[in-house]
Amino acid sequence: MGISNEEIASFIKSCYGLDEFELENIELNEENLSSNIYVRLPLKKAMCVKCEGSFTEVHDWQKQQARVPPFGNYLDVTVHVKKPRGHCSNCLKVQSSKIFFSIQSSHPWLVDLRNIVQG
């Protein structure tokens, strides 16, 4: 009984509250016990940061990153978030994406992750 790559990706996303994101890549460095997780917010799940309206198209992509709690042997874990800036159908101008996380903890690492990607 083996575990598929999709199941592993789903598990990692759920551990960090990234269920709304598409996992693009995971880099594991066994020498320094670090990991980089690359995720992207799809346009269909993006909402305007001002009015929470939907986007009609992508203007460009914003990239942000945050350190998150260790995962197994990997002590230094960084999530790299790519989110759309798009044309809002309500505001009628280009806005940034608002991101919601389903993280229940108040751990300082997770608070940092929430703060940098919500606007």
N, CA, C and O atoms as a Tinker XYZ file with bonds, in Angstrom:
   476  protein
     1  N      0.848000   -1.179000    0.000000    73     2
     2  CA     0.000000    0.000000    0.000000    64     1     3
     3  C      0.889000    1.235000    0.000000    63     2     4     5
     4  O      1.539000    1.535000    1.001000    81     3
     5  N      0.918000    1.945000   -1.108000    73     3     6
     6  CA     1.739000    3.141000   -1.221000    64     5     7
     7  C      0.899000    4.403000   -1.158000    63     6     8     9
     8  O     -0.315000    4.385000   -1.360000    81     7
     9  N      1.572000    5.479000   -0.876000    73     7    10
    10  CA     0.912000    6.781000   -0.818000    64     9    11
    11  C      1.287000    7.540000   -2.081000    63    10    12    13
    12  O      2.461000    7.607000   -2.444000    81    11
    13  N      0.303000    8.104000   -2.741000    73    11    14
    14  CA     0.559000    8.836000   -3.975000    64    13    15
    15  C      1.081000   10.238000   -3.666000    63    14    16    17
    16  O      0.936000   10.746000   -2.554000    81    15
    17  N      1.689000   10.845000   -4.679000    73    15    18
    18  CA     2.173000   12.219000   -4.534000    64    17    19
    19  C      1.034000   13.183000   -4.230000    63    18    20    21
    20  O      1.217000   14.144000   -3.483000    81    19
    21  N     -0.139000   12.935000   -4.804000    73    19    22
    22  CA    -1.298000   13.800000   -4.548000    64    21    23
    23  C     -1.723000   13.734000   -3.091000    63    22    24    25
    24  O     -2.104000   14.747000   -2.505000    81    23
    25  N     -1.658000   12.542000   -2.503000    73    23    26
    26  CA    -2.021000   12.393000   -1.091000    64    25    27
    27  C     -1.015000   13.095000   -0.185000    63    26    28    29
    28  O     -1.397000   13.702000    0.816000    81    27
    29  N      0.259000   13.015000   -0.529000    73    27    30
    30  CA     1.289000   13.705000    0.248000    64    29    31
    31  C      1.100000   15.213000    0.141000    63    30    32    33
    32  O      1.173000   15.920000    1.146000    81    31
    33  N      0.857000   15.708000   -1.071000    73    31    34
    34  CA     0.635000   17.143000   -1.269000    64    33    35
    35  C     -0.581000   17.615000   -0.490000    63    34    36    37
    36  O     -0.541000   18.670000    0.142000    81    35
    37  N     -1.652000   16.852000   -0.528000    73    35    38
    38  CA    -2.868000   17.207000    0.206000    64    37    39
    39  C     -2.609000   17.239000    1.709000    63    38    40    41
    40  O     -3.105000   18.124000    2.407000    81    39
    41  N     -1.841000   16.288000    2.204000    73    39    42
    42  CA    -1.514000   16.234000    3.627000    64    41    43
    43  C     -0.694000   17.454000    4.046000    63    42    44    45
    44  O     -0.988000   18.077000    5.066000    81    43
    45  N      0.327000   17.795000    3.269000    73    43    46
    46  CA     1.171000   18.949000    3.595000    64    45    47
    47  C      0.361000   20.236000    3.558000    63    46    48    49
    48  O      0.499000   21.079000    4.443000    81    47
    49  N     -0.488000   20.397000    2.537000    73    47    50
    50  CA    -1.325000   21.601000    2.453000    64    49    51
    51  C     -2.265000   21.703000    3.641000    63    50    52    53
    52  O     -2.454000   22.795000    4.177000    81    51
    53  N     -2.857000   20.602000    4.064000    73    51    54
    54  CA    -3.788000   20.646000    5.195000    64    53    55
    55  C     -3.059000   20.945000    6.500000    63    54    56    57
    56  O     -3.628000   21.589000    7.380000    81    55
    57  N     -1.822000   20.496000    6.647000    73    55    58
    58  CA    -1.046000   20.776000    7.868000    64    57    59
    59  C     -0.786000   22.269000    8.040000    63    58    60    61
    60  O     -0.742000   22.762000    9.168000    81    59
    61  N     -0.615000   22.980000    6.954000    73    59    62
    62  CA    -0.314000   24.411000    7.018000    64    61    63
    63  C     -1.512000   25.291000    6.663000    63    62    64    65
    64  O     -1.351000   26.504000    6.528000    81    63
    65  N     -2.695000   24.723000    6.511000    73    63    66
    66  CA    -3.884000   25.518000    6.205000    64    65    67
    67  C     -3.879000   26.098000    4.808000    63    66    68    69
    68  O     -4.408000   27.188000    4.592000    81    67
    69  N     -3.297000   25.398000    3.861000    73    67    70
    70  CA    -3.158000   25.888000    2.489000    64    69    71
    71  C     -4.064000   25.138000    1.517000    63    70    72    73
    72  O     -3.710000   24.956000    0.352000    81    71
    73  N     -5.223000   24.706000    1.988000    73    71    74
    74  CA    -6.118000   23.888000    1.164000    64    73    75
    75  C     -6.622000   24.601000   -0.081000    63    74    76    77
    76  O     -6.907000   23.945000   -1.084000    81    75
    77  N     -6.740000   25.919000   -0.047000    73    75    78
    78  CA    -7.251000   26.678000   -1.190000    64    77    79
    79  C     -6.194000   26.877000   -2.276000    63    78    80    81
    80  O     -6.509000   27.367000   -3.360000    81    79
    81  N     -4.962000   26.509000   -2.001000    73    79    82
    82  CA    -3.859000   26.760000   -2.913000    64    81    83
    83  C     -3.540000   25.530000   -3.748000    63    82    84    85
    84  O     -3.870000   24.403000   -3.381000    81    83
    85  N     -2.891000   25.774000   -4.881000    73    83    86
    86  CA    -2.363000   24.691000   -5.705000    64    85    87
    87  C     -0.885000   24.549000   -5.372000    63    86    88    89
    88  O     -0.138000   25.527000   -5.392000    81    87
    89  N     -0.475000   23.344000   -5.071000    73    87    90
    90  CA     0.926000   23.084000   -4.748000    64    89    91
    91  C      1.718000   23.015000   -6.046000    63    90    92    93
    92  O      1.429000   22.189000   -6.912000    81    91
    93  N      2.716000   23.884000   -6.180000    73    91    94
    94  CA     3.526000   23.899000   -7.395000    64    93    95
    95  C      4.797000   23.069000   -7.262000    63    94    96    97
    96  O      5.195000   22.378000   -8.200000    81    95
    97  N      5.437000   23.142000   -6.083000    73    95    98
    98  CA     6.703000   22.434000   -5.928000    64    97    99
    99  C      7.060000   22.334000   -4.448000    63    98   100   101
   100  O      6.637000   23.161000   -3.640000    81    99
   101  N      7.830000   21.328000   -4.109000    73    99   102
   102  CA     8.407000   21.191000   -2.771000    64   101   103
   103  C      9.884000   20.876000   -2.959000    63   102   104   105
   104  O     10.245000   19.925000   -3.653000    81   103
   105  N     10.731000   21.684000   -2.334000    73   103   106
   106  CA    12.169000   21.440000   -2.361000    64   105   107
   107  C     12.601000   21.003000   -0.969000    63   106   108   109
   108  O     12.336000   21.693000    0.015000    81   107
   109  N     13.263000   19.863000   -0.891000    73   107   110
   110  CA    13.757000   19.346000    0.380000    64   109   111
   111  C     15.277000   19.332000    0.339000    63   110   112   113
   112  O     15.874000   18.787000   -0.589000    81   111
   113  N     15.901000   19.931000    1.346000    73   111   114
   114  CA    17.349000   19.945000    1.443000    64   113   115
   115  C     17.742000   19.167000    2.692000    63   114   116   117
   116  O     17.598000   19.657000    3.812000    81   115
   117  N     18.237000   17.959000    2.489000    73   115   118
   118  CA    18.571000   17.089000    3.613000    64   117   119
   119  C     19.850000   17.515000    4.330000    63   118   120   121
   120  O     20.050000   17.167000    5.494000    81   119
   121  N     20.719000   18.265000    3.645000    73   119   122
   122  CA    21.971000   18.707000    4.270000    64   121   123
   123  C     21.728000   19.682000    5.418000    63   122   124   125
   124  O     22.273000   19.516000    6.509000    81   123
   125  N     20.906000   20.698000    5.166000    73   123   126
   126  CA    20.646000   21.689000    6.221000    64   125   127
   127  C     19.236000   21.568000    6.803000    63   126   128   129
   128  O     18.776000   22.467000    7.507000    81   127
   129  N     18.557000   20.469000    6.514000    73   127   130
   130  CA    17.217000   20.172000    7.051000    64   129   131
   131  C     16.232000   21.310000    6.805000    63   130   132   133
   132  O     15.496000   21.715000    7.704000    81   131
   133  N     16.229000   21.818000    5.574000    73   131   134
   134  CA    15.299000   22.888000    5.220000    64   133   135
   135  C     14.368000   22.429000    4.098000    63   134   136   137
   136  O     14.663000   21.491000    3.357000    81   135
   137  N     13.251000   23.117000    4.002000    73   135   138
   138  CA    12.261000   22.801000    2.978000    64   137   139
   139  C     11.630000   24.089000    2.472000    63   138   140   141
   140  O     11.388000   25.016000    3.245000    81   139
   141  N     11.368000   24.142000    1.180000    73   139   142
   142  CA    10.644000   25.250000    0.565000    64   141   143
   143  C      9.398000   24.681000   -0.089000    63   142   144   145
   144  O      9.472000   23.745000   -0.885000    81   143
   145  N      8.250000   25.256000    0.256000    73   143   146
   146  CA     6.971000   24.824000   -0.301000    64   145   147
   147  C      6.445000   25.968000   -1.162000    63   146   148   149
   148  O      6.276000   27.085000   -0.672000    81   147
   149  N      6.188000   25.698000   -2.435000    73   147   150
   150  CA     5.717000   26.715000   -3.373000    64   149   151
   151  C      4.244000   26.459000   -3.684000    63   150   152   153
   152  O      3.879000   25.386000   -4.165000    81   151
   153  N      3.399000   27.459000   -3.402000    73   151   154
   154  CA     1.964000   27.334000   -3.657000    64   153   155
   155  C      1.474000   28.542000   -4.451000    63   154   156   157
   156  O      2.086000   29.611000   -4.437000    81   155
   157  N      0.350000   28.340000   -5.146000    73   155   158
   158  CA    -0.248000   29.405000   -5.953000    64   157   159
   159  C     -1.744000   29.435000   -5.688000    63   158   160   161
   160  O     -2.399000   28.394000   -5.654000    81   159
   161  N     -2.281000   30.642000   -5.500000    73   159   162
   162  CA    -3.722000   30.812000   -5.335000    64   161   163
   163  C     -4.350000   30.932000   -6.719000    63   162   164   165
   164  O     -4.017000   31.857000   -7.460000    81   163
   165  N     -5.251000   30.019000   -7.088000    73   163   166
   166  CA    -5.888000   30.101000   -8.408000    64   165   167
   167  C     -6.787000   31.336000   -8.516000    63   166   168   169
   168  O     -7.348000   31.793000   -7.520000    81   167
   169  N     -6.916000   31.864000   -9.722000    73   167   170
   170  CA    -7.731000   33.056000   -9.951000    64   169   171
   171  C     -9.167000   32.849000   -9.494000    63   170   172   173
   172  O     -9.774000   33.766000   -8.940000    81   171
   173  N     -9.722000   31.658000   -9.716000    73   171   174
   174  CA   -11.123000   31.420000   -9.369000    64   173   175
   175  C    -11.369000   31.470000   -7.862000    63   174   176   177
   176  O    -12.511000   31.645000   -7.438000    81   175
   177  N    -10.323000   31.319000   -7.043000    73   175   178
   178  CA   -10.473000   31.383000   -5.589000    64   177   179
   179  C    -10.002000   32.711000   -5.014000    63   178   180   181
   180  O    -10.085000   32.925000   -3.805000    81   179
   181  N     -9.512000   33.600000   -5.862000    73   179   182
   182  CA    -9.008000   34.894000   -5.405000    64   181   183
   183  C    -10.157000   35.876000   -5.189000    63   182   184   185
   184  O    -11.138000   35.888000   -5.932000    81   183
   185  N    -10.004000   36.703000   -4.145000    73   183   186
   186  CA   -10.992000   37.739000   -3.838000    64   185   187
   187  C    -10.281000   39.068000   -3.662000    63   186   188   189
   188  O     -9.136000   39.114000   -3.211000    81   187
   189  N    -10.956000   40.140000   -4.014000    73   187   190
   190  CA   -10.434000   41.492000   -3.869000    64   189   191
   191  C    -10.201000   41.798000   -2.390000    63   190   192   193
   192  O    -11.045000   41.487000   -1.549000    81   191
   193  N     -9.066000   42.402000   -2.076000    73   191   194
   194  CA    -8.731000   42.736000   -0.697000    64   193   195
   195  C     -9.627000   43.856000   -0.157000    63   194   196   197
   196  O     -9.798000   43.960000    1.058000    81   195
   197  N    -10.198000   44.686000   -1.015000    73   195   198
   198  CA   -11.041000   45.806000   -0.581000    64   197   199
   199  C    -12.506000   45.407000   -0.409000    63   198   200   201
   200  O    -13.115000   45.718000    0.615000    81   199
   201  N    -13.078000   44.718000   -1.410000    73   199   202
   202  CA   -14.526000   44.450000   -1.381000    64   201   203
   203  C    -14.871000   42.958000   -1.389000    63   202   204   205
   204  O    -16.046000   42.600000   -1.310000    81   203
   205  N    -13.870000   42.090000   -1.481000    73   203   206
   206  CA   -14.041000   40.639000   -1.564000    64   205   207
   207  C    -14.773000   40.197000   -2.829000    63   206   208   209
   208  O    -15.349000   39.110000   -2.876000    81   207
   209  N    -14.746000   41.049000   -3.852000    73   207   210
   210  CA   -15.330000   40.699000   -5.140000    64   209   211
   211  C    -14.404000   39.775000   -5.921000    63   210   212   213
   212  O    -13.253000   39.562000   -5.539000    81   211
   213  N    -14.915000   39.235000   -7.006000    73   211   214
   214  CA   -14.118000   38.317000   -7.824000    64   213   215
   215  C    -13.294000   39.093000   -8.848000    63   214   216   217
   216  O    -13.594000   40.241000   -9.175000    81   215
   217  N    -12.262000   38.441000   -9.338000    73   215   218
   218  CA   -11.411000   39.032000  -10.360000    64   217   219
   219  C    -11.848000   38.541000  -11.732000    63   218   220   221
   220  O    -12.237000   37.385000  -11.895000    81   219
   221  N    -11.779000   39.433000  -12.717000    73   219   222
   222  CA   -12.115000   39.041000  -14.078000    64   221   223
   223  C    -10.898000   38.495000  -14.821000    63   222   224   225
   224  O    -11.034000   37.635000  -15.692000    81   223
   225  N     -9.709000   38.993000  -14.478000    73   223   226
   226  CA    -8.478000   38.514000  -15.102000    64   225   227
   227  C     -7.287000   38.867000  -14.225000    63   226   228   229
   228  O     -7.375000   39.725000  -13.346000    81   227
   229  N     -6.174000   38.192000  -14.477000    73   227   230
   230  CA    -4.944000   38.439000  -13.720000    64   229   231
   231  C     -4.177000   39.590000  -14.358000    63   230   232   233
   232  O     -3.922000   39.589000  -15.563000    81   231
   233  N     -3.811000   40.572000  -13.536000    73   231   234
   234  CA    -2.963000   41.674000  -13.999000    64   233   235
   235  C     -1.489000   41.271000  -13.869000    63   234   236   237
   236  O     -0.705000   41.426000  -14.806000    81   235
   237  N     -1.131000   40.754000  -12.695000    73   235   238
   238  CA     0.197000   40.201000  -12.460000    64   237   239
   239  C      0.145000   39.318000  -11.217000    63   238   240   241
   240  O     -0.906000   39.168000  -10.595000    81   239
   241  N      1.275000   38.743000  -10.866000    73   239   242
   242  CA     1.342000   37.841000   -9.714000    64   241   243
   243  C      2.227000   38.449000   -8.641000    63   242   244   245
   244  O      3.311000   38.952000   -8.936000    81   243
   245  N      1.770000   38.404000   -7.397000    73   243   246
   246  CA     2.562000   38.854000   -6.258000    64   245   247
   247  C      3.174000   37.632000   -5.596000    63   246   248   249
   248  O      2.531000   36.590000   -5.474000    81   247
   249  N      4.422000   37.770000   -5.170000    73   247   250
   250  CA     5.098000   36.673000   -4.477000    64   249   251
   251  C      5.459000   37.126000   -3.074000    63   250   252   253
   252  O      6.000000   38.213000   -2.874000    81   251
   253  N      5.152000   36.277000   -2.112000    73   251   254
   254  CA     5.498000   36.526000   -0.722000    64   253   255
   255  C      5.949000   35.216000   -0.107000    63   254   256   257
   256  O      5.679000   34.141000   -0.644000    81   255
   257  N      6.630000   35.309000    1.009000    73   255   258
   258  CA     7.073000   34.092000    1.675000    64   257   259
   259  C      6.989000   34.268000    3.177000    63   258   260   261
   260  O      7.002000   35.385000    3.693000    81   259
   261  N      6.901000   33.141000    3.866000    73   259   262
   262  CA     6.841000   33.145000    5.323000    64   261   263
   263  C      7.428000   31.849000    5.853000    63   262   264   265
   264  O      7.269000   30.785000    5.255000    81   263
   265  N      8.104000   31.956000    6.974000    73   263   266
   266  CA     8.576000   30.755000    7.661000    64   265   267
   267  C      7.418000   30.177000    8.447000    63   266   268   269
   268  O      6.616000   30.907000    9.030000    81   267
   269  N      7.342000   28.865000    8.454000    73   267   270
   270  CA     6.262000   28.159000    9.149000    64   269   271
   271  C      6.880000   27.134000   10.099000    63   270   272   273
   272  O      8.087000   26.901000   10.047000    81   271
   273  N      6.077000   26.522000   10.962000    73   271   274
   274  CA     6.623000   25.553000   11.920000    64   273   275
   275  C      7.326000   24.385000   11.232000    63   274   276   277
   276  O      7.019000   24.052000   10.087000    81   275
   277  N      8.263000   23.771000   11.935000    73   275   278
   278  CA     8.983000   22.620000   11.382000    64   277   279
   279  C      8.031000   21.499000   10.969000    63   278   280   281
   280  O      6.929000   21.362000   11.501000    81   279
   281  N      8.490000   20.705000   10.007000    73   279   282
   282  CA     7.709000   19.583000    9.501000    64   281   283
   283  C      8.593000   18.349000    9.523000    63   282   284   285
   284  O      9.482000   18.199000    8.685000    81   283
   285  N      8.347000   17.468000   10.480000    73   283   286
   286  CA     9.177000   16.269000   10.606000    64   285   287
   287  C     10.620000   16.631000   10.896000    63   286   288   289
   288  O     10.897000   17.379000   11.834000    81   287
   289  N     11.548000   16.104000   10.096000    73   287   290
   290  CA    12.972000   16.396000   10.269000    64   289   291
   291  C     13.367000   17.766000    9.750000    63   290   292   293
   292  O     14.449000   18.258000   10.069000    81   291
   293  N     12.515000   18.385000    8.963000    73   291   294
   294  CA    12.852000   19.656000    8.330000    64   293   295
   295  C     12.532000   20.798000    9.285000    63   294   296   297
   296  O     11.369000   21.132000    9.512000    81   295
   297  N     13.596000   21.393000    9.842000    73   295   298
   298  CA    13.445000   22.399000   10.890000    64   297   299
   299  C     13.201000   23.795000   10.341000    63   298   300   301
   300  O     12.564000   24.613000   11.004000    81   299
   301  N     13.692000   24.079000    9.151000    73   299   302
   302  CA    13.546000   25.400000    8.541000    64   301   303
   303  C     12.638000   25.261000    7.319000    63   302   304   305
   304  O     13.090000   24.865000    6.244000    81   303
   305  N     11.367000   25.584000    7.489000    73   303   306
   306  CA    10.385000   25.424000    6.417000    64   305   307
   307  C      9.868000   26.803000    6.008000    63   306   308   309
   308  O      9.449000   27.595000    6.852000    81   307
   309  N      9.903000   27.078000    4.713000    73   307   310
   310  CA     9.425000   28.348000    4.177000    64   309   311
   311  C      8.348000   28.075000    3.135000    63   310   312   313
   312  O      8.523000   27.240000    2.247000    81   311
   313  N      7.230000   28.791000    3.254000    73   311   314
   314  CA     6.164000   28.712000    2.256000    64   313   315
   315  C      6.293000   29.930000    1.347000    63   314   316   317
   316  O      6.340000   31.067000    1.818000    81   315
   317  N      6.348000   29.682000    0.053000    73   315   318
   318  CA     6.416000   30.736000   -0.954000    64   317   319
   319  C      5.037000   30.810000   -1.610000    63   318   320   321
   320  O      4.597000   29.861000   -2.258000    81   319
   321  N      4.362000   31.942000   -1.435000    73   319   322
   322  CA     2.992000   32.119000   -1.918000    64   321   323
   323  C      3.005000   32.995000   -3.166000    63   322   324   325
   324  O      3.630000   34.055000   -3.194000    81   323
   325  N      2.304000   32.531000   -4.194000    73   323   326
   326  CA     2.100000   33.334000   -5.400000    64   325   327
   327  C      0.597000   33.578000   -5.510000    63   326   328   329
   328  O     -0.187000   32.638000   -5.636000    81   327
   329  N      0.202000   34.863000   -5.462000    73   327   330
   330  CA    -1.225000   35.197000   -5.512000    64   329   331
   331  C     -1.466000   36.250000   -6.586000    63   330   332   333
   332  O     -0.602000   37.088000   -6.843000    81   331
   333  N     -2.643000   36.208000   -7.215000    73   331   334
   334  CA    -2.903000   37.149000   -8.306000    64   333   335
   335  C     -3.271000   38.543000   -7.819000    63   334   336   337
   336  O     -3.923000   38.716000   -6.789000    81   335
   337  N     -2.833000   39.528000   -8.589000    73   335   338
   338  CA    -3.384000   40.876000   -8.513000    64   337   339
   339  C     -4.226000   40.958000   -9.769000    63   338   340   341
   340  O     -3.736000   40.709000  -10.870000    81   339
   341  N     -5.489000   41.305000   -9.607000    73   339   342
   342  CA    -6.357000   41.246000  -10.771000    64   341   343
   343  C     -7.319000   42.400000  -10.872000    63   342   344   345
   344  O     -7.392000   43.256000   -9.990000    81   343
   345  N     -8.058000   42.407000  -11.967000    73   343   346
   346  CA    -9.084000   43.420000  -12.199000    64   345   347
   347  C    -10.339000   43.003000  -11.440000    63   346   348   349
   348  O    -10.962000   41.992000  -11.765000    81   347
   349  N    -10.708000   43.791000  -10.422000    73   347   350
   350  CA   -11.879000   43.487000   -9.605000    64   349   351
   351  C    -13.144000   43.871000  -10.366000    63   350   352   353
   352  O    -13.233000   44.958000  -10.936000    81   351
   353  N    -14.111000   42.973000  -10.367000    73   351   354
   354  CA   -15.362000   43.227000  -11.081000    64   353   355
   355  C    -16.225000   44.263000  -10.366000    63   354   356   357
   356  O    -17.082000   44.878000  -11.001000    81   355
   357  N    -16.024000   44.477000   -9.053000    73   355   358
   358  CA   -16.799000   45.481000   -8.312000    64   357   359
   359  C    -16.093000   46.829000   -8.249000    63   358   360   361
   360  O    -16.708000   47.862000   -8.517000    81   359
   361  N    -14.819000   46.831000   -7.900000    73   359   362
   362  CA   -14.054000   48.077000   -7.753000    64   361   363
   363  C    -13.675000   48.681000   -9.106000    63   362   364   365
   364  O    -13.400000   49.877000   -9.202000    81   363
   365  N    -13.663000   47.861000  -10.133000    73   363   366
   366  CA   -13.288000   48.257000  -11.490000    64   365   367
   367  C    -11.868000   48.799000  -11.564000    63   366   368   369
   368  O    -11.583000   49.719000  -12.331000    81   367
   369  N    -10.979000   48.222000  -10.760000    73   367   370
   370  CA    -9.562000   48.549000  -10.845000    64   369   371
   371  C     -8.742000   47.356000  -10.367000    63   370   372   373
   372  O     -9.285000   46.388000   -9.834000    81   371
   373  N     -7.448000   47.437000  -10.562000    73   371   374
   374  CA    -6.556000   46.345000  -10.176000    64   373   375
   375  C     -6.371000   46.354000   -8.661000    63   374   376   377
   376  O     -6.033000   47.380000   -8.071000    81   375
   377  N     -6.599000   45.196000   -8.039000    73   375   378
   378  CA    -6.472000   45.056000   -6.587000    64   377   379
   379  C     -5.656000   43.808000   -6.270000    63   378   380   381
   380  O     -5.467000   42.934000   -7.117000    81   379
   381  N     -5.183000   43.748000   -5.045000    73   379   382
   382  CA    -4.477000   42.575000   -4.546000    64   381   383
   383  C     -5.485000   41.529000   -4.088000    63   382   384   385
   384  O     -6.662000   41.834000   -3.900000    81   383
   385  N     -5.022000   40.301000   -3.909000    73   383   386
   386  CA    -5.884000   39.212000   -3.441000    64   385   387
   387  C     -5.924000   39.167000   -1.924000    63   386   388   389
   388  O     -4.928000   39.433000   -1.252000    81   387
   389  N     -7.085000   38.828000   -1.401000    73   387   390
   390  CA    -7.241000   38.583000    0.024000    64   389   391
   391  C     -7.159000   37.079000    0.225000    63   390   392   393
   392  O     -7.741000   36.306000   -0.536000    81   391
   393  N     -6.430000   36.673000    1.259000    73   391   394
   394  CA    -6.235000   35.251000    1.499000    64   393   395
   395  C     -6.717000   34.899000    2.890000    63   394   396   397
   396  O     -6.410000   35.592000    3.860000    81   395
   397  N     -7.480000   33.808000    2.980000    73   395   398
   398  CA    -7.951000   33.304000    4.264000    64   397   399
   399  C     -7.269000   31.976000    4.544000    63   398   400   401
   400  O     -7.129000   31.139000    3.652000    81   399
   401  N     -6.846000   31.788000    5.782000    73   399   402
   402  CA    -6.243000   30.531000    6.192000    64   401   403
   403  C     -7.129000   29.876000    7.224000    63   402   404   405
   404  O     -7.776000   30.553000    8.023000    81   403
   405  N     -7.156000   28.557000    7.208000    73   403   406
   406  CA    -7.950000   27.813000    8.186000    64   405   407
   407  C     -7.053000   27.269000    9.287000    63   406   408   409
   408  O     -7.153000   26.101000    9.664000    81   407
   409  N     -6.176000   28.125000    9.800000    73   407   410
   410  CA    -5.245000   27.718000   10.841000    64   409   411
   411  C     -5.859000   28.055000   12.192000    63   410   412   413
   412  O     -6.243000   29.198000   12.436000    81   411
   413  N     -5.950000   27.063000   13.068000    73   411   414
   414  CA    -6.616000   27.242000   14.354000    64   413   415
   415  C     -5.665000   27.652000   15.469000    63   414   416   417
   416  O     -6.127000   27.995000   16.558000    81   415
   417  N     -4.377000   27.630000   15.246000    73   415   418
   418  CA    -3.402000   27.878000   16.300000    64   417   419
   419  C     -2.992000   29.344000   16.352000    63   418   420   421
   420  O     -3.095000   30.060000   15.355000    81   419
   421  N     -2.528000   29.786000   17.512000    73   419   422
   422  CA    -1.987000   31.137000   17.634000    64   421   423
   423  C     -0.464000   31.085000   17.736000    63   422   424   425
   424  O      0.166000   32.016000   18.236000    81   423
   425  N      0.118000   29.989000   17.258000    73   423   426
   426  CA     1.570000   29.837000   17.272000    64   425   427
   427  C      2.203000   31.027000   16.550000    63   426   428   429
   428  O      1.706000   31.419000   15.495000    81   427
   429  N      3.285000   31.618000   17.080000    73   427   430
   430  CA     3.889000   32.814000   16.468000    64   429   431
   431  C      4.250000   32.648000   15.001000    63   430   432   433
   432  O      4.149000   33.611000   14.240000    81   431
   433  N      4.673000   31.450000   14.575000    73   431   434
   434  CA     5.009000   31.243000   13.167000    64   433   435
   435  C      3.766000   31.393000   12.303000    63   434   436   437
   436  O      3.821000   31.981000   11.222000    81   435
   437  N      2.649000   30.863000   12.778000    73   435   438
   438  CA     1.425000   30.892000   11.984000    64   437   439
   439  C      0.844000   32.293000   11.934000    63   438   440   441
   440  O      0.290000   32.695000   10.910000    81   439
   441  N      0.961000   33.045000   13.021000    73   439   442
   442  CA     0.500000   34.430000   13.022000    64   441   443
   443  C      1.290000   35.219000   11.988000    63   442   444   445
   444  O      0.719000   36.041000   11.271000    81   443
   445  N      2.604000   34.980000   11.902000    73   443   446
   446  CA     3.450000   35.635000   10.913000    64   445   447
   447  C      2.978000   35.299000    9.507000    63   446   448   449
   448  O      2.924000   36.183000    8.652000    81   447
   449  N      2.636000   34.041000    9.249000    73   447   450
   450  CA     2.160000   33.625000    7.929000    64   449   451
   451  C      0.863000   34.339000    7.582000    63   450   452   453
   452  O      0.699000   34.804000    6.454000    81   451
   453  N     -0.064000   34.434000    8.536000    73   451   454
   454  CA    -1.333000   35.119000    8.280000    64   453   455
   455  C     -1.098000   36.586000    7.941000    63   454   456   457
   456  O     -1.708000   37.111000    7.010000    81   455
   457  N     -0.227000   37.246000    8.683000    73   455   458
   458  CA    -0.021000   38.679000    8.520000    64   457   459
   459  C      0.583000   39.053000    7.178000    63   458   460   461
   460  O      0.188000   40.065000    6.599000    81   459
   461  N      1.522000   38.278000    6.664000    73   459   462
   462  CA     2.181000   38.726000    5.447000    64   461   463
   463  C      1.400000   38.441000    4.181000    63   462   464   465
   464  O      1.638000   39.089000    3.162000    81   463
   465  N      0.475000   37.493000    4.212000    73   463   466
   466  CA    -0.194000   37.153000    2.961000    64   465   467
   467  C     -1.625000   37.668000    2.878000    63   466   468   469
   468  O     -2.296000   37.417000    1.877000    81   467
   469  N     -2.110000   38.368000    3.873000    73   467   470
   470  CA    -3.490000   38.828000    3.829000    64   469   471
   471  C     -3.652000   40.197000    3.190000    63   470   472   473
   472  O     -4.730000   40.779000    3.314000    81   471
   473  N     -2.706000   40.717000    2.551000    73   471   474
   474  CA    -2.940000   42.009000    1.949000    64   473   475
   475  C     -1.783000   42.519000    1.282000    63   474   476
   476  O     -1.826000   43.613000    0.720000    81   475
